[in-house]
Amino acid sequence: MSESPAKGVFKTAPLAELLESVGVSKSSVIRVTGPSSLSALVWFCRHGFEQVGYVRPGEGCLHEEPDAIIVAHTCNELDLKRLLSVGRQVRPGGVFIFQFRSAADGSLLGVDWLLQQAGFTAEQRLERGRGTLIAARRRTVAFRKAA
């Protein structure tokens, strides 16, 4: 397989394997966000995905709950914190996929905490050079905090 010209998350083999492993198919409703969204949308169209679209961070897709939301750039903890507002729009049981810029071992603990607070559980991790590709599944039942 050839590599996509897009940087970050959109390398053909790793992304295709990750999508398959978390149950995202070519007929799934997928929304892409981030600065490299155009390249990502082209990648998905070239690979036969049928229901792919763009969602602007902060606006969301109020009329639908996509099966997957994919962040089309590498993010740090602050970026992830901002992007989780978009991630929460994925349907319960859906996935939020992003690449995290790994700076230190402890930084992934912070990512897990942020995901937990937003109602997600990290399900798959794929180490890739300077970052980690993470697929987090939205929990179907939100936990209530004790008063």
Secondary structure, DSSP 8 states (H G I E B T S, - for coil): ----S--TT--HHHHHHHHHHTT--TTSEEEEESTTHHHHHHHHHHTT-SEEEE--TTT--TT---SEEEEEEEE-HHHHHHHHHHHTTS-TT-EEEEEEE--STTHHHHHHHHHHHTTEEEEEEEEETTEEEEEEEE-SS------
